[in-house]
């Protein structure tokens, strides 16, 4: 009984640490995506909205995490975006179109 409890606690600990690492990766990727489109990542944070299982290109099962974040083009607007991480790799991302002010 103690062995099962220890295994469960170790699994929970691993998942928690892995989730923290993936969140940091998502923040970095969100910042890079925002910079690519001359946008600013608001609040410098992301929020995990979904965790599921998916398969990578080699067919291995990995966690598929969806992170949501907000960006701004000029500081007065807020665009809702998301990205998906399969394991540690960026699988999909979406930044909605926005109007750029022409000077």
Secondary structure by P-SEA (a helix, b strand, c coil): caaaaaaaaaaaaaaaaaaaaaaaaaaaaaaaaaaaacccccccccccccccccccccbbbbbbbbbbbcccccccbbbbbcccccccccccccccbbbbbcc
